[in-house]
Amino acid sequence: MASRDRTDVPELIGRAREKKVLGEALLQARRGEGRAVFLVGEGGIGKSRLVLEATALARDADMLVLLGRASRTGPSSAMRPLAEALASLFRDGSGPSRAEIGPYHAALGGLVLEYGPGGAAGDTTAASRTAVGDATDAPGPDGTGGRHGRTVAADRVASPAPSPLMLAEAILRLTAAAGAGRGCLLVLEDLHDADEQTLAVVEYLADNIAGQGSVLLATVRHDPGTAGDLAHALARRGNAVLLRPKRFSRGEVALLAGSGLGVSPASLPTEAVSRLWRDSAGNPLVADELLHAMASAGMLVVDPQGCRFDTEAGLELPFAVGHRITQHVRQLGAEMDRMLRTAAVIGERFPVSVLQRVLGTSQRKLLDHLRAALAAEVLQGCGPTADWYGFRDPITRTALLSQFAPTHRTALARRAADAVEQLHPGLPDIWCEFTAGLRSAADDPVSAAVLCGRAGRRALAAGLAGSAAELLERAWVLSDGAGEPGLRADLLDGLLTAFAETGRAGQGLEFIDLPQTFHAGATEPGRLAGLHIRLARLAAAAGRRAEGRRQVQLAQAALGTGATDRDSAVLDTVAAWVLSDSPREAELRAARAVATTERAGLPDARCRALTARGALAMRHGSAEASHWLTRARTAALAHSLPLRRLEATYLLAEDEWLARGDRAALLNARGEADRLGAGFIAHIAGSRLALDHALRGEYAAADRLAGDCAAEAERLGLRDSARYLLTVRAVCAGHQGRRAELDLIGAELRRCPGDPAPTRSLALGLAGVVCALLEEDRDRAARVMAEATRHDHDSPAPHPLVGQYGLFRLVTAVRGGPAPLPGPQPAPAPLSDPGLTPAALSGPKPPPPALPDPGLTPAPLPGPQPAPAALPDHGLTPAPLPGPQPAPAALPDHGLTPAPLSAPQPAPPADLVAGGAPALSHLPAGAPRLRWNASFDALARAVALGRQGRGEQAAEAVAEAGRIAEPYPLALHLGLRLVAEAAHSDHWGDPEGWLRRAEEFFRLGGVPATAGACRVLLRRRGAVVPHRRNVAHIPRPLRVLGVTEREFEVLQLLTDRPDNRSIAAQLFISPRTVEKHVASLIAKTGQSDRTALRAYVVEGGAAD
């Protein structure tokens, strides 16, 4: 009860609004304005805790506190809560005398002995106190109230019982007299258990308490009943305040757990908080009981090292929680109890139609019971249709199930499963999974496994990879020990497919030796080969290429010489992904798979084959990639294959990101992957976004996202992705000139398991070369360039951003070379199935050439391969492939152009003189079209044009590079720093302006070597380089122009048209010095005179 010491009171959580209302009510009572407040809510929601808070606030303010509670325990007593509350007034002999109450004391004789026959209120004798003590509980420890009040039975009162209205008025006068000058708090708890007379008195008190200086605080459970109706009626007519405490949020459950364990909520394991919140459904009492049960069972352990949550430890339902729930349900009636327990067997959510068939009751009667359960907040409507209901708290179902004998529960579950199959033949939609749960509860694991497997396959077909994986895992566990190898093989095939779609490669590869166990059974070759193909796909995702090749070989061996087109096509499709580190062979496999899957009528495999061709084309930046990927997406849409559509859509988004620097499509693809549970695509998209942040100079965001994705890669077993994300961190370090950090990451990359080849060239070219350039170490940059190019030629990087199509060309051009593409760059050889143009799809194809045997094919396919038949169009053929890529479209200038240029000049021809660089559209393989590369290529072209004396065209190329590099500030400013040297030597463009921009960028970015080099070059040109003070408040355009702090102060004062003397007086300098500053500002900003300079400032020319 509320009489506990304050040190025992738990922390009040999530009840700020209720506490505020109660505090205001108590304050108004002390000022003579009474109020009635009703706390209405379910059991355990915290009504008693709020009573504790109110009584503590009242006692702290020296108010009189009277406490009473209704109860169903023991023989019924009329007016029990009122008698208990009033009795506490006289335990210490300090109650009001009869004179203070006046004639109303007689009405109180039935509740307070002191006012009854022979009583002497205000002059109580020892004998009377002894008599009263014999008839009551012992006094409360503080003498001011508690649950030790005295209930006087009706047969002990000699005078006739007064009317409830007379009694209520007498209680009003008694509380006013007892609390005179300090206010009174009258608490009546659990009025849902009170008799009608008590409720009649409470209604009168609430209607008339306004001017009495007292607060009536009552608690009522929200169950249907007279007490709840009374509380709402009083609130509607404005005579009571109704407070309905809400269930706790997840954060509030964490606060409760932290408070209960004496630790910070942030230190609690996420799984523990989630479990508490889920099982308690936010009910504070249930959450508190579960918390202590977890601690007692060793599930949640607090020690000096922190909190640990053991999911393996068992947790029994706390007795107090289970007892409270079962008692509450039994109070609703025997038929309700039977209905709810049967519903608990059917499921946490259940359909009315199935419940009705199992119970064998009428629909009208069942709906009446459901309405009552809804009103009691035991059930709630939830499900795909209005026919579905569910338990509001998971713990309620657990408590009800505990009342069953195992055989009875199993029989009910079997009846429910039979009912579902009768009502929904074939078990369409959700009924398959629902019935699987019932069959499992009915102790029929094989049937449950079959149904779970069927539901999982359906989820895969619908593109719900996450749900499919959960269902197939359940099916696999249920089928253990079933002794049916065919069922196990089918389930394993679906499970491995789901693991691949969700990115759980490490978990999938745990089954790597399992297919061999099916050899002795009756498993046909195609099914066995399919298992090896699924494992090969997982191995490719995990970066275990040697294992992937081995699985491809095992699949080929399982198929033998009698492989059908269907089996060979599926094998070729996966082999194209597995062999991605051997581009030539992978392209041949993918080309053959495209033709064979079309002929064999395999839409899913065909989409994957088309996607593989697009992904391989992306490795060398070819515009051909979008052709294949668009075809794949179109085919996926035509055949309703959501996961294949997502795969193609994601790769198209990645291609657009690389080509245009636009990450919007990549973000959309990642969001769609998250929605479908396609964890692998969501993860890969996240890693690409991390690199995008790094290239944009958003290093904090890049590091954060790379760290999150790296943790996910470790959990999923994705080795290649882990290396890629380390490379992103290397790019962040290299682009900031942090050599020590870059070296540490390089050492970590060398320690990573798996094949380092795919990311080695990317780390060298995109991080190592840039870092060397930022250190002004050109020789080191050249060495790293050569090494990166060699590695990229042997094993192409994930993206053609290594540098040979962009930055390397610029550095070579600046160094005075002809800027050829470093290393051998052969044009892609023609494929056996050209398929590169839509026109080629309409005619017959020649037979594909023999593939080089890398040890994957133990035996050749029998007989000559027939030429593929003409492929039907299906409306999938896109527009013809685009021709040579034009230079990137003009982008907004953003103030990067140093001065207005004349009309655009034609692009220089490809055969420039020595030292030139070919135009962007003339470069091989399409990689220069990528936006990161294109900005450097444009600058390399500018250097070549400048050397030929075409200064105007060279400056225009620099402006073009500025527009292209707009998303990539480091690429722009590093390029300006490099090209300014050539512009200075060949006397073209605005090298001083470019150097000032670069110097400011690198100085503010903490790259001192490059910033210092820019200042040296500026001084070499004879430019004034200001001393670097704190000029952060000067707008960037003015800082770039070299405006000093004092000049900026003068510029700010020019807006009001003052003369030099006025400015000098404000700045404490001479008018002559002001004149010098104005002249310098006119020169630096390019204005004609003082008036133009003022207009420049007023019109925002100096704004950031």
N, C-alpha and C positions, 0 to 999 in steps of 0.2 A: 504494500500500500504506500501511499504518499508520505508516510511518516518516517521514512528512512533518513539517516543522516546524509548530508549533502556529499560527503566523501564517497558514499556508496552509489550515488546516482550516476548512471552512464552518461556519456557525452550526448547531447542533443544534436541529431544529424538531420539535415534536410527539412527542418520545420521552422524556418525563419519567419515565414508569413504567419503561421499559427501562434508562434511565441509573441510576435508583435501585437496581434489582436488580443491575446490574453493580457499582455502587459498594459495595453490601453484600457481594457475593461477594468482592471484592478485600480488603475490610476483614477479613472472616473468614479469608481465606487468610493474611494477615499475623499473625493470631492462632493459626495452626496448623490451621485447619479448611478443608479444600479443598472445591471444588464444581465441578460440570460445568454449563455453560450452553450451550444450543444456540439459535442464531438461525435461524429457519426462515421463509422467505418467497420471494416471486417475485423475479425479476431486477429490479434497480433500486429495490427497496423501501427500501433503506438499511441493509442488513446490514453492508456495509463501512464505512459511516459510523459505525455503532455500535462496530465494531472499533477505528476511529480514536479514538473517545471513550474506550473501555476502556484502550487502550494509553497514551493521554495521562494518564489517571487513575493507571495503574500506575506510569508513569515519574515522575510528580509525587510519588508515595509511595516512590520509590527501589526499586521492585520489579524483579526480573529479568523481561524480556519476550523471549519466543521466538516467532518468526513463521514460519509455513509455509503453503503453499497447494497444493492439487491442481490439475492442469491437463490439458486434452485436447490442448493444442498440443504438437507434436513427438513424438518416440518415447516410448512409455509407460515409466515408471520405477516400480518397486515402492517403496512407502513414501515417495514423493516429499515430501509435506508434512511428514512426521516428520524426514526427512533434512535438509530445508531449515531447519526450526526448530532442530534440534540443532547444525547446523554453525556457527551464529552464536556458540555458546559458545566456540569455539576460534580465532576470527579474531584475537583479541588475545592468545592464549596464556593465558587465565585460566580455562580449563575445569577441572573437577574432575580430580584424578589418578586413576589406576587404584586406588590404595589406598582412596580415598574411596568408590569405587563397589563395590569388593570383587569377588567372582567374577563379578558380572553384567556386568563390562566387556566380556567376550568376546562377549556377546549383542549388544553395540552396535557390534561391529567392522564389520558390514555397512553401518552408517549413518554412523559417524564414523571416519575414517582413524586418528585418534589412538589409538583402541582396537583397531585391526586389527593384523594381523601386521606387525611392524616399527615400529608407532606408538609414541609416547612421550608419552602424555597427561600433562600436568602438567610435562613437560620437553621441550617440542617444540623441535627444532633448526631452524636456518634452512633447512637443506636440505629437511626434511620440510614446512616451511611453504611452500617454493617449489613442491614437488611438489603439495601440496594446492592451492595457488593455480592451478597449471596446469589442474587438473581441475575448477575451479569458476569461478563468476562473480566479479567484483571485490567486495571487501568493501563492506558498507553504509556510508553516510557517517557514521553515529553509532557504528558498531562494536558495536551491540547487537542487530542483527537486521535483517530486511527480506527482500526477494525475491532476495537475492544468496546464498542458502544453497547447499550443495554436495550434489548427489545422486550417490551412489556406485553404479555399475552392479554387478549381481550377479556378472558375470564377472571383476571386479577383486577380489573377496573370496575369499581362499583357503580360509577355514574354511567348513564347511557352514552354511547359513542356520539360525538358531535358530527355535524355535517362536514364534508370535505372542504367546503368553502369557508366555514367558520374556523376550521383547523388551519387552513392555509393562511388566513388573515392573522391568526394567532402566531404562526411561525414567522410571518413577515415582521410582526411587532417584536417578537423575541429576538430575531437576528439584528434588527435595528437597535434595540436597547443594548444587546450584548456587544455590538460593534460600534457603539456610539463614539464618534471622534476619531476612529481609526479604520473603519470599514470592516466588512465581513465577507469571507469566501465560503459559500456553502457548496460542497462537492457531493454529487449523487452519482455513483458509478453503476454501470450495467443495468440501466433502466429497462432494457429489453426483458429482464427477469422480474420486473416489478409488477405488483398487483394493480388493478384498475383504480383503487382509491389513491394509491401513491401517485399515479399518473394524473389524476384529477387535481390533486394538490399542486403538483409540479406545473400544470397548465396555469392555475391561478397565480402561482408565484411568478411565472414568467410574464404573465399579462400585467402584473401590478408592481413589479420590482423597480421600475424606473426611478422613482424618487426615494428609494429606501437606503441607499448607501451600501448595498450588498451586491455580490455577484453570485449568480446561480450557475454552476458549471456541471453539466451532466454529460455522461457518456452513454452512447447507444450503439449496439451492433446494427449493421445495415440490413439484416434479414427482414423480410416482410413481417409486419406486426404493428400493434397499437403504438408502441413507443416510437418507432421510426416515423409512423404517420403523424404523431403529435409533433415531433421535432420539425418536420417539414411544414406542417400547418402553421406553427408559431413563426417560422422563418418567413413564410409567405406573407403573413400579416404584419411583419416588421417588429415582432416582440421577442425575437431571439436571433442570434448570429449563429449560422450553421457552418461548421468547419469540417471538411472531409479530407483528412490526411491522405496523401497519395502514396503509392508504393515507391520504393526507392529506385532510383536509377542505378546503372552499373557503377558509376562513380561514387554514389552514396553507399552502395554495398561495400565498396573498397574502403571508404572511410570508416564504416562500422567495423569491418574486419581489422583494420589497422588499430582502431581504438580498443577493440577487444583483446588484441594480442600485444598491445603496447609497442607497435612498430609503425613506421611511416607507411602510408598506403602505397607509395611508389615502390617500396621494397617487396611488396607482395607479389608472388608469381602470377602472371597473367592467367594461367590455367586455373589457379585456385579461385581467383575472383570470378572468372567466367562460370566456373562450376557452381559457386555460391549463388550467383545472380540467376543462373538458369534454373537451378533446383528450387530456389526460394521464390522465384518470380517477383523479387523485390519486396516480399513481406519481411519486415524487420525482425519479428520474433522467430520466424522460420530460419532466416539467414543467421541469426545469432545462435540458435540451437545447432544448426548444421556446422557452423564455425567451430563450436566447442566439440562437436562429434568428430570433426576432421582432426582437430588437435589431439583428442583422446585416442583416436585410432592410429595416430602416427602418420596420417596422410599429409598433414600440414605441420611442419616442424620449424620452430624458431630457435636458432642458436646464434652464437657470436658471429658466425660467418654469414648470417642472413636467414631468409626464409626459403624453405625447400618444400616442393609439392610432389608427393609420390603418387602417381596415377595408378600404380599397381596395387596399392593398399586398398583393402575393402572398406566400405562405409555402410554401416547399418543405419536404418531409419531411426532417428532419435525417438525414444519412447514418448516423450512429451509431445512431440509434433504429431506422431502417429495417433496417439490417444486423442489429442484435440480434434484432429480431422475426423476420425471415426465417430466420436461423440457428436460432433456437429452434424454429420450425415445421418446418424440414427435419429437425431431430433427432428429431421425432416419427414420421418415416417418409414415404415417397413417397405412399402412398395418403392419409394424413392431410393431407399438403400439398395434394394435388389437391382433396380434399373442402373444405378451408378456403378455398382460393382460389375455388372455385366458389360457396361460400356467400357470399364477399365480394362477388361480382358480384350475387347475388340481393338482398342488402341488409344493412344493419347488424343488422337482425332478420330472421329467415327461418323459414319453416315447413318441417318435415322432409319433408312430402309433396311439396312442390315440389322440394326439393333431391334427393330420391330419384329423382323422374322425370327431372330433368336429368342426373344422374349415371348413371342406368340400373343401379344397384346393388341388392342385396337389402336388405330392411329390417333383417335381423339384423346384417349386416355394417356397415351405416350406423350403427346404434345402438351398436355396439361402438366405432366411431371417435368418435362423439359423447361417449360416456362417457370415453374417453381425453382428449378435448379439454376436457371439464369438469374432469377431475382435474388437467390441466396449467394450468387457469385461463385458457385461451385463450377459451373460450366460457362462457356462463352461460345458465341457463333464464330466458327473459323473453318475455312476450307474453300474449295473451288466453287461451291454452290451453297445456296441457303439450306441444303439438306444436311450439311456437315456441322457438327459441334465438336468441342474439345474441352478438356479440363483446363481450368484457368491456371492451376499450378501443377507442374509435373509431379511434385511431391504428393499431391492429393491422390493421383492415380497409384503411386507406389504404396501409399497407406492402404488403399482399398484392395489392391492385389494381395497384400499381406494377409488378408482375412480368408483367402481361399486355401483349401487343401490342393496339393499339386494335381491329383487326378481330376478333381472338379474343374480346375482351371484349364487343363489340357482338353477335356471334353468340350467345354464351352468354346475354346479356340477352334476346335475342329468343326463344330457346328457353325461358327461364324464364317470360316473359310468356305464350307459347303454353300452357305447362304450367298456369299459373294459370287461364287461360280454359277449359281442358279440365276441370280439377278443380272449378271453381266457375262454372258457366254463369250469365250475367247479372251476374256480379261483385257479389254483394250485400255489405252491411256494409263491412268494411275492405278488401275485395279490389279495389274500384274504385281507391282511392288507391294501393294497393300495386302494382297493375298499371300505373298511370300512371307510376310511378317506373321500372319496368322498360322501358316503351315509350320513355321519355325516354332511358334508358341505351342503348337499341337504336337510337338516332338516328331516331326516328319522332315528331317533336314534335307533329304534328297529332293523331295518335291519343292522345298523352299529354295534350294540351290538352282534348280531348273528355272523357276520363276524369276529369281533374282538375275540370273544370266540373261534371260529373255528381256527383262526390263533394262538391263545394262546395255544390251545391243541396241535396243530402241533409243536409249538416250544418246548413244554414239551417233546413230543415224540422224538424230535431231540436232546434233552439234553440241550437246551438253556434256562435254568431256569430263568435267569434275563430278557430276552426278553419276556418269557411267562408271568411272573408276571406283566410286564408293560401292555401287551395286555389285560390280564384278568382284571386288574384294570380298564382299559379304558372301557372294556365291561360292567363291573359291574356298573360303573357310568352312562353309556349310557342307561342301562336297568332300571334305577331307575324310578319308576312311569309307567313302561310299563304294569303293571297289568297281567303279565304272570308268575305265581309261578314256573312252570316247567322250564322256561328259567332261572329264577333267581337261582333256586336250582342247575341247571347244571353249571352255571357260578360260583356260590359260591364253588362248589366242586372243580372245576379247580383252582380257586383262592387260596383256602386253601392249595391245593397240591403245588402250586407254592410258596406260602409263606413258606411252610415247606422246600422245596428244597433250597430256598434262605436264610433260617435262620431267617426270619422275624416272629419269633414266637410271640412276643408281639403284633405285628400288627394283626396277624391272630387270636389271642385269643380275639380281640375286637368283633369278630363275635360269641362269645361263646353262646349267647342266641338266635341267629337268627334261627337255625334249628327248634326250637319249633314253630316258626310262620308258618311253612309249614304243620303242622299237619292238619289244617283245610282245606287245599287244596287237590289236587288230587295227591300229591306226593307219589309214591310207597314206601314201607318199605325199599327196598334195597337202594334207593337213599338217604332216610333220615338217614339210618344207616351209609352210606358212609360219610355223613357230620360229624357225631359224631366220626367216625374213624379218619377222617382228623384232627378234633380238638384234639383227644387223642394224635395223633402224635405230634401236635404242643405243647401240654401241656408237653409231655415228653421232648421235646427239650428245653422248657423253665424251666425245673426243677420243674414243678408243678405236682408232682406225684399223689396227692390226686385228683386233677382235671382230670388227665389222667385216673385214675381208674373210676371216675364218668362217663366220656365220653364213656369208654368201656362198662360200665353197660348200659348206655342209648342206645348204638348201639345194644347190645344184646336184650334189651327190644323192640327196633324198629323192629328187625328181627322176634321176637316172636318164636313160635315153628316150623314154617315152613321154617327155614333158609336153604338155599341151600349150597352145598359144596363150591361154589364160595364165597358166603357171609361169611361163617364161616371161610374159609381159610384166607380171607383178615383180618377178625377180629383177628384171632389168630396171624397173622404176626405182626400186630401193637401192640397187647397185649404183645407179647414177648419183645418189646422195652419198653413199658410203665412199665412193671413189672421187669425191670432189677435190681431193688433193692431187689427182691425176687428171687434169682438165680434158685432155684429148680423149682418154678412154671414157670418162664420165659423159662427155658430149655424145660419143658414139652410142653408149648405152641409152641415154635419154632419147636420142633421135629414133633408135629402134623401138623403144618403149612407146613413143607417141604413136607410131604407125600400128604396132601390134595391139595396143589397147583399144584403138579405134576399131580394128578388124574383129577383136574378140568381144567387143561390147562390154567393156569394163570402165564405166564412167569415173569411178573413184580413182582407179589406177591411172586413167588417162589424165585426169586433172593433176595428179601428182607428177606425172611425166612432163606435162607442159610446164608445171611450176619448176621442176628441176632444170629444164632448159632455160627458163628465165633467170633462175638463180645463178646458173653457170655463166650466163651472159653478163650478169651484174658484176661478176668477179673481175672482169676487165673493162667495166664501165660502158658496155655497149648499149646503144639505144635500142638494139634488138630485144633487150630484156623486156621492155614494156609490151612488145608484140606478143611474146609467149605468155606473159603473165595475164594480159588482157584476155587471151584465148582461154586460159585456165579458169579465170573468174567467170567468164561467160558460160563455159561448160558446167561449172559448179552450180551456177544459178539455174541453168536449164534442167539439171538433174536433181535439184534440191539437196545439195551437199554442203551444209553450212560450214563445216570445218575446212573443207577444201577451198570454199570461197574465202574464208578468213585467211587461209594461208596465202592465197594469191593476192588478196587485198593488202595484207601486211607487206609483202615484198614489193608491190606497186608503191606503197607508201614509203618504203625505204628507198626505192629508186627515185621517187620524187624528192625526198629529203636530200639525197646525194646530188641530184641534178640541179635543184632549185634552192636548196637551203631552207625549205619549208617543212617544219616539223608538225604541222597541224594534222596531216593525214596519219602520221606515225602515232600521235597521241590518240586519235580516234580509233586506230587499229588496236592499240593497247587496251583501251577501254572496252572494246568489243570482245577482245580475248578474255579479259577479266570476267565479263558478263557470262560468257559461255564456259568458263572454267578451263580454257585452253592455256594452261600454265606455261607451256614451252614458248608459245608465241608471245605471250605477255612478258615473259622474262627477257626474251631476245629483244623485243621492242624497248624494254626498259634499258637494256645495255646500250642500244643505239642512241637513245635519248641522253644517256650519260655522256657519250662521246660528243653529241651535239652541244651540250652545255659546255664541254671543255673547249670545243672549237669556237664557241661564241664568247669565250672569256668568262663564263659563269662558273668559276672554279669551285666555289663552295657548294653550289648545287650539284656539280658533276661529282665531287668527292662523296657527297651525301648519297646520291643515287647509286653511284658505283659501289659504295659500301653495302647498301641495302641489297643490291642485286648480287653482290659477291657472297653474302651470307645465304641468299636463296640458292645460288649456284652450288655452294657446298652442300646444302641440304638435299638438293635434287641430284647431285652427282654429275654436274655438267662441267667437265674439266676445261673444254675449250672456252666456255663462257667465262670461267674463272680467270683464265689467262687474258682474255679480251678485256675484262674489267680491270685487271692489273695494268694493262696497256693504257686504258683510259686514265688511270691515276698517273702513269708515266707521262702522258700528254699534258696533264695538268701541271706536273712539276716542270717539264721541259719548256712549256710555254710561259712559265714564270721565271725561267732562268735559274731554277733551283737544282744545281748540279748534284749536290750531296744527296738530296732526296731522290733524284732520278737514279743515281747509282744504287741506292738501297732498293728501289723498286726493281731495277734491273737484276740485282742479285736474287730477289724474291722470285722473279720470273724464271730465272735459271733453275731454281729449286722446285718449281711447280711440276707435278707429275704430268705425263702425257707428252704429245708431240708439240714442240715449241715453234715449228716452222710456220704455221699459218699467221701467227701474230708477231713473229720476230721482225719481219721487214717493216710492219706498221709501226712497231715501237721505235725502230731505228730511224725511219724516215720522218715520222710525224712528231716524234719527241726528241730523239737524239740530235738530229740535224738542226732543228729549231733552237734547241738549247745551245748548241755550239755557235750558231749565228748570233744569239743573244749575248754570248760571251765574247763576241767579236773574234772568234777563232775560226777563220775561214779554212785553214788547212785541215783542222779536225772535222769541220763540216763536210769537206770534200771526201775525206776518208770514210766517214759514216755514210755519205751518199752512195759511194761505190758499193759498200757492203750491203746496204739496204736494197739496192737495185739487184744485186746478185741473188740475194735471198728471195726477193719477189719474183724473179724469173724462174727460180727452181720450185718455189711453192707460193703461188699468188696469195696476197693478203686478202682478208675478208672484203676490203674496199680498195679500189685503185687510188688511194690517197697517199701512197708512200712518198711521192714527190717527183718522180721522173716525168710526169706530165704537167708539172706546175712549178713548184718551188725550185727544183733542181735546174730547170731550164732558165729560170731567172738568175740564179746564182752563177751558172755557167756563162750566161750572157754578160753579166756584170764583170766577171773575171776576164772577159775579152775573148772567150771562145765562141765557136759557131753555134753553141747551144743545141747540139744534137740530142736525141733521146738516149740517155745512158743505157748501155748494155744492149744485148740483142733483143729486138722487138719484132718478131715475125708476125706477119698478118695471120689471122686465124685461118687454118686450112679448111677447105670445103669439107663438109660432112657428108657421110654416105647418104643420109636422108636430108637433102638440103633444107627443105622445109623452112627456109629463111624468108621466103616471100609467099604471100597467100596464093599467088598464081601457081606455085609449085605443088600446092596441095591437091589441085584438081586432076592432075594427070598421074599415070602410073609411075612408080618409083623403081629404080634399078635395085637389085638385091643388095643388102648392106654388106660391106666388106667384112672379112674376118677380123674379129677383135684381137688385139695383142693379148696374149695369155699371161696375166700377172700371177698365175698360180691360183686363180679363182675357179676355173672351170676344169674339173677333172676329166671330163669327156665332152667332145663336141656334140652339138645337137644332131640328131640323125638326119641324113639326107640334105640336099640343097634347100636353102630357105627360099620359099616362093616370093616373087615380087609382091609387095603390098597392093591390094586392090585399090581402085580409085576411092578416095575417102568421100563420103557424103558430106555436104557442107553444114547441114543442121542450122544454118544461120549463124555459125560461130566465127566465120572468117572475118577478121577485122579489115579495116582499111589498109591499103598497101603500106609497107614499112616506110618510115620517113627517110629521106635522103640524107646527105651530109648535114650535120648540125650547124645551123647558123650561129653567129656570135650571140651571146645572151642579150635578151631584149633590154632596152634602156630602162634603167631603174631610177628612182628619184635621186637627185644629186646630193641632198643632205648637206650641202655646204662644203663638199669635198673638192669641187673644181676650183683651182686657184684663181682663175680669171676666165671671163667669157671667151669661148672659142669661136672660130669662124665656122663656116658651113662644114658639115661632115665630109671627110675625105674618103675616097674608096679604099678598101682594105688592100694592103700590099700583096703582091703576088706571092705564090709559094716559093718561087725560086729567087729569094732574096740573095744579095751578095753575101760573101763570107761574113760571118758575124751576125747575120740576120736570123730571124726566127719565123717559121711559117705561120700563116694565119690559123686561127683557132679551128676552123672547119676543116683544115687540111690534115690534122693530126690523126694518126691511126688509132684504131680500137675504140674510139669514142670516149676514152677516159677524160680528155680535156674538157668535155662538156660539163663535168661535175663542177659545181660552183666554187668549191674551195680551190680546185686546180685552175679554173678559168681566170681567176683574178691574177694569179701569178703569171699565167700564160700571156695575159694582156700586157702586163708590165714587161715581160721579156720581149714582146713585140715592140713596146715603146722604146726599149733600149736599142733594138735593131734599127728602128726608124730614125732615132736620134743620131746614130752613127752615120747614117746616110745623108744627114743634113735635113731631114724632114721633121723639123722641130715641132711644127704645128700639129702634124699627125701624131707625133710621139706624145705631145701633151694631151691630145684627145684620147689616146690609148690609156694614159694614166687616169684620166677622168672616168673612162669606161671601167677600168680596174676598181676605182673607188666605188662606183655604183654596184659592181658585182660583189665586192667584198663587204658590203654594208652590214651583213649579219656577223662578220668575222673581224672584229677590230684588230686583233693581233696580226692577221694576214695583211690587212690594209697598211698598218703602220710599219711592220717589218718590211713590206714591199716598198713603201715610200722611203724608208731609210736606205734600202739597197739601190733603188733607182735614182735617188738624188745624187749619188756619186757619179753615175754615168751622165746625168743631166748637167752636172757642174762641169765635167770634163768636156762634154760635147756642146755646151752652151745652148741649152734649150730648156723649156719649161720653167718651173718655179722651184728650183731646188731649195732655196732658202725657206720658203713657206712649207714645203714638205718636211724639211728637217725640223722646223719648229714644231710642227704637229707631232712628228715622231718623238722628238725629245720630251715634249710634255707627256705624251702617252706613257713612255717607258719610265720617266721619272716618277710619275704618279703611281705606276704599276710596280715600282720597286725593282727595276732592272737597271742598275747603275751603269753597267758597261756600255750598253747600247745608248742610254741617254747621254753618257759622257762622250761617246763617239760622235753623236749628233752635234754636241756643243763644239767639239774640236773642228768638225767640218764647217760649222757656221763661222767660227772665228777665222778659219782659213779663207773663207769668202770675204772676210772683212766685216761681217755682221756683228752688231752689238748683242752680246748675250748677257742678259741681266743676272745679277746675283739672285740666287734662289732663296727667297724668304717665304714666309707664310702668306701665300697668295691664293689660298683656296677660295676666298670670298670674291675674287675677281672672276667675272664670267669667262667661260672657256674660250670663246672666240677672241677675246682681248688677250688672254694669256698666250694663246697661240701666236698672236701678232707681236708679242714681246712687251706689252704694256706693263709698266712698273706699278708698284703700289701707290706711289705719289702721283703718277700720271692718272691713275684711276680715280683718286680723290679729286683731282682737278676736273676730270671728265664728269663726275657726278654733280659738281657745282655749276657746270655750264648750262644745265637745263633751265635755270631761271634768268638767263641772259645777264649775268653780273659782269662788271668790268674786272680788269686784272687786280686793281687795288682791293676790291671787295673779296675776291678769292684769296689774295695774299693775306688779308687780315684774318680770315677764318682759319687759314692753314699755318699762320705764323711764318710765312716766307716772303721774299721780296716780289714785287710786281714783275721784275725782270725774269725771275725764276719761273713765275707763272707763264710768262710769254714763251719761254723755252719749252715748257711742258706742253703747251697748246700746239706749238709748231711741231713737236715730236709726235703728238697724237694725230695731227692732220696727215703727217707723212705715213705713219704706221697704219692708219685706217683707210688711206687712199682717198681722203676727202679733199675738196678743192679749196675750202676756206673755213673760217671759224663758224660761219652760219651753217654750212653743210655739215660740219662736225656736230653741232648741236642737234640738227635734224636727225643725224645718224643715231644719236643717243635716244632722242625722244621717240623715234620710230622703232626702237627695239633692236637696232643693229648690234648692240652689245649684250643682248640677252643670251642666256644659255640655250 
